[in-house]
Amino acid sequence: MFFIRTHVHAFDFPTSFNDGHIHYMKAFTMRAPTGVNHVHRYSGITTLNDGHIHRFRGITGPALPLPGGDHYHLMQGQTSFSDGHIHSYRGRTGGSIPGRS
């Protein structure tokens, strides 16, 4: 059986401060191939703050090298509209977490 080496990345960072509060985005990217130039899709739901949540989804930027041969990805975008407003976000993933599929 042939396995493609894949990996994911964790991320955990705050949204912008809007309407008197922030939310946190904490999740994992979707899997992508290891060892080639790539991006990751991601989606999730923010933390519950001020009585509501926001949804988010997007595609990371390309892989950026870390010392020791690993890499990370930049992320930015806007959340869904909820409770009369949106939040913007900008952050980065952690290093890669190996897996296979």
N, C-alpha and C positions, 0 to 999 in steps of 0.2 A: 504494500500500500504506500502511496506517495503522500507526504504531508508538506504543506506549504508553511514555512515558519512565519508566524505573525506576532504582533504585539499590540498592546494598548497603552494608554497614558492616563494617569489620574490627574484631576485638576480640582482646585479649591481656591476660589477668590471671590471678592465682593463685587456687587454691581455698583453703579453710580448712586449717589445720594439724591433722591427725587421724592417729592411730596413728603418730606420729613423723615425718610427712612432709607435703609439699604436692604438688600437681600444677599444671600450667599449662594454661589453656584458650586456644587460639589458632586462630581460624577466621574465616569470613565469615558474615554473616547471609544469609538467602535474600532474593531480590529483592522489592521492594515499590514501589508507584506513587510517583512524585515529584510534589510540589506539592499533596498532600492529607494530611489527618490519617491516620496509619497506624501500624502496628506491624510487626515482622518476626519470622518464625519462624527458629529456629537449631537446629543440632544438631552434634555432633562427638564426638571422643574426646580425652581429656586426654593429656598427656605421660606417658611410661612412667617411673614413679618407684617405688621399693621393690618392683620386680619385677611391677608390674601397671598397668593403665589403668582408667579409668572412662569411661562414656558419659554424655553430657548432651544435653538438648534442652529447648526452651521457647519462649516468646514474649516479646519485649522489651516494655518499657513504651512509652507514646506518645512521639512526637518532642518533644524539648526543645531550644529555640533556642540557637544559638551566635552569637557576634558575627559580623557579616558575612552573615547570612542562612542559614547552614547549620544543621544540627541533629545531635543524638546521641540515644541511647536507653539507659536503665538496664536491667540484666539481673540477675536473682537466681534462685536455685533450689538444687537438690541434685543431685549426681551419682548414677549408678547404684551399686548395692551391689556391691563387689568386694573380695576379700581380707579379708572380715569387717567392712567398714566403708563409710561414705559420706563425702563431703565436701560442705560447703555452699559457695556462691560468691555474690559480689556484685561487680558491676563495671559498666562502661559501654563503649559502642562508641566508635569514633572518628567523625569526620565522614563524610558520605556520599560514596560513590564512584559516579559516574554510569554508566549503561548504558542499554540499551533492549532491549525484547523484543517 
